[in-house]
Amino acid sequence: MTYRLERIRTLTGTDPAHPVHRYRLQTAVIGARLLDWPNRPL
């Protein structure tokens, strides 16, 4: 789990432990799922 959180931090530049950053990441994931990404191009 720690590796994945660090990987998210490295790739996105956001800290998943910070509440505002976590909200942004969760919103992005929900949006991607609603758009059926990556199965359908944006």
C-alpha positions in Angstrom: 0.0 0.0 0.0 2.8 2.4 0.9 4.4 1.8 -2.5 1.2 2.6 -4.3 0.7 5.8 -2.4 4.2 6.9 -3.1 3.8 6.1 -6.8 0.6 8.2 -6.9 2.6 11.1 -5.3 5.4 10.7 -7.8 3.2 10.5 -10.9 0.7 13.2 -10.0 2.6 15.5 -7.8 -0.2 15.4 -5.2 -0.2 13.9 -1.7 -3.0 11.3 -1.3 -2.7 11.7 2.5 -3.7 15.4 2.2 -7.5 15.8 2.3 -7.8 18.3 -0.5 -5.5 16.3 -2.8 -7.3 13.1 -2.0 -10.6 14.7 -2.9 -9.1 15.8 -6.3 -7.8 12.4 -7.0 -11.1 10.7 -6.1 -13.0 13.2 -8.3 -10.6 12.5 -11.2 -11.1 8.7 -10.8 -14.9 9.0 -10.7 -14.8 11.2 -13.8 -12.6 8.7 -15.7 -14.9 5.9 -14.8 -18.0 7.8 -15.9 -16.3 8.5 -19.2 -15.3 4.8 -19.5 -11.6 5.8 -19.8 -9.3 4.2 -21.0 -11.6 1.9 -22.9 -13.0 4.9 -24.9 -10.8 7.7 -26.1 -11.4 11.1 -24.5 
